[in-house]
Amino acid sequence: MPHRPLSTTTELIGGADVRPVTQTILHDDPAGRPGNCLQAVVASLLELPLHTVPHFAAGGEDWLERLVGFCHGHGYALYTVPDGAPCPYGMAWGLSPRGVRHAVCWEADHMSHDPHPSRAGLLTVTELIAVEPAPPTRP
């Protein structure tokens, strides 16, 4: 079954390594800010400093559109991965051992990096999102 695109792409990232970035805001932040696991995952996958990636969860209901736009602006497309299909490089979302929705880096069939300081991963994976090079834009 093919990927359902959130954007478009033509080729996969092959043998890419994650540059581990640790999240700096946890889900139980005293100031009430949402955790920044997604920000840290994107920074890890795109090999960017954390401060250069938006805190998508803190920006409102359009977080997914902003995530897709940010990745596309850096040359990458995002795809949802159907159940049972491979996800060569991307992110997984699911339930953490802390009982909250969480994002981690994913390669092939396993977690490659958990941005939470505990590195505990996910209890369940509910969604896989592939990160792939975006096709060149046509004039």
Secondary structure per residue as TSV (DSSP state, phi and psi in degrees):
chain	resnum	aa	ss	phi	psi
A	1	M	-	360.0	131.2
A	2	P	-	-74.3	160.1
A	3	H	-	-62.9	147.0
A	4	R	E	-94.6	112.7
A	5	P	E	-73.5	141.0
A	6	L	S	-94.3	-16.3
A	7	S	S	-152.4	-167.8
A	8	T	-	-118.7	153.6
A	9	T	-	-158.0	165.7
A	10	T	S	-126.9	-19.2
A	11	E	-	-139.2	160.6
A	12	L	-	-95.6	154.6
A	13	I	-	-76.5	128.4
A	14	G	-	-111.0	126.6
A	15	G	S	63.4	26.6
A	16	A	-	-73.2	144.8
A	17	D	-	-106.9	143.2
A	18	V	-	-82.3	136.5
A	19	R	-	-97.0	100.9
A	20	P	-	-60.4	127.1
A	21	V	-	-123.9	132.9
A	22	T	-	-93.8	136.5
A	23	Q	-	-65.9	149.1
A	24	T	S	-110.9	-9.8
A	25	I	S	-124.4	122.5
A	26	L	-	-95.2	165.4
A	27	H	T	-61.2	-26.0
A	28	D	T	-102.5	33.9
A	29	D	-	-53.5	129.2
A	30	P	T	-59.7	-27.6
A	31	A	T	-83.1	-2.4
A	32	G	-	83.0	7.9
A	33	R	-	-74.3	145.2
A	34	P	-	-68.8	150.0
A	35	G	-	-59.3	153.5
A	36	N	-	-111.1	40.0
A	37	C	H	-62.5	-40.6
A	38	L	H	-64.4	-41.5
A	39	Q	H	-58.2	-45.0
A	40	A	H	-68.4	-36.4
A	41	V	H	-64.1	-47.1
A	42	V	H	-62.6	-42.9
A	43	A	H	-59.4	-41.4
A	44	S	H	-64.7	-49.0
A	45	L	H	-66.3	-39.7
A	46	L	H	-92.1	1.0
A	47	E	T	55.4	53.4
A	48	L	-	-119.0	153.8
A	49	P	-	-64.9	143.1
A	50	L	G	-53.4	-42.5
A	51	H	G	-67.7	-11.6
A	52	T	G	-93.2	-4.2
A	53	V	S	-107.1	132.8
A	54	P	-	-63.2	152.0
A	55	H	-	-86.7	85.0
A	56	F	G	-55.7	-40.4
A	57	A	G	-68.0	-20.0
A	58	A	G	-90.6	-2.7
A	59	G	S	-99.9	5.0
A	60	G	-	107.1	-170.5
A	61	E	T	-69.4	-18.0
A	62	D	T	-90.7	24.7
A	63	W	H	-58.2	-37.9
A	64	L	H	-67.4	-43.4
A	65	E	H	-62.1	-39.7
A	66	R	H	-68.8	-37.8
A	67	L	H	-61.3	-50.2
A	68	V	H	-60.2	-45.7
A	69	G	H	-62.9	-41.6
A	70	F	H	-63.1	-48.2
A	71	C	H	-63.1	-42.3
A	72	H	H	-62.0	-39.4
A	73	G	H	-63.2	-19.6
A	74	H	T	-104.4	12.9
A	75	G	T	89.9	16.2
A	76	Y	E	-126.2	149.7
A	77	A	E	-114.2	153.3
A	78	L	E	-114.5	140.6
A	79	Y	E	-132.9	138.6
A	80	T	E	-75.3	144.4
A	81	V	E	-109.4	122.5
A	82	P	-	-64.0	154.6
A	83	D	T	-52.0	132.5
A	84	G	T	84.5	-12.4
A	85	A	S	-84.3	152.9
A	86	P	-	-72.5	150.6
A	87	C	E	-127.3	91.5
A	88	P	E	-60.0	-36.0
A	89	Y	E	-159.5	125.9
A	90	G	E	169.2	-142.9
A	91	M	E	-135.5	152.6
A	92	A	E	-119.1	143.0
A	93	W	E	-119.0	145.6
A	94	G	E	177.6	-164.2
A	95	L	E	-90.0	128.7
A	96	S	-	-87.4	166.6
A	97	P	T	-62.7	-15.4
A	98	R	T	-86.5	0.7
A	99	G	S	81.3	18.5
A	100	V	S	-125.5	157.6
A	101	R	E	-64.2	138.1
A	102	H	E	-146.9	154.9
A	103	A	E	-119.8	141.3
A	104	V	E	-136.4	164.0
A	105	C	E	-80.8	145.0
A	106	W	E	-133.6	136.5
A	107	E	E	-136.9	127.9
A	108	A	E	60.3	-101.0
A	109	D	T	-126.5	23.8
A	110	H	E	-153.1	161.8
A	111	M	E	-69.9	132.0
A	112	S	E	-104.5	-18.4
A	113	H	E	-165.2	131.7
A	114	D	-	-106.2	120.1
A	115	P	-	-73.0	-12.7
A	116	H	S	-70.1	141.5
A	117	P	T	-55.9	-26.8
A	118	S	T	-72.4	-24.6
A	119	R	-	59.0	26.3
A	120	A	-	-76.3	-15.5
A	121	G	-	79.3	-151.9
A	122	L	-	-117.7	145.7
A	123	L	S	-77.9	-38.5
A	124	T	E	-140.7	147.7
A	125	V	E	-103.0	122.1
A	126	T	E	-102.9	-25.0
A	127	E	E	-148.2	142.2
A	128	L	E	-117.5	134.4
A	129	I	E	-123.4	116.6
A	130	A	E	-80.8	141.3
A	131	V	E	-114.6	118.9
A	132	E	E	-135.8	154.5
A	133	P	E	-59.1	135.3
A	134	A	-	-77.2	148.8
A	135	P	-	-68.7	155.5
A	136	P	-	-62.8	145.5
A	137	T	-	-77.2	144.1
A	138	R	-	-96.2	143.7
A	139	P	-	-68.0	360.0
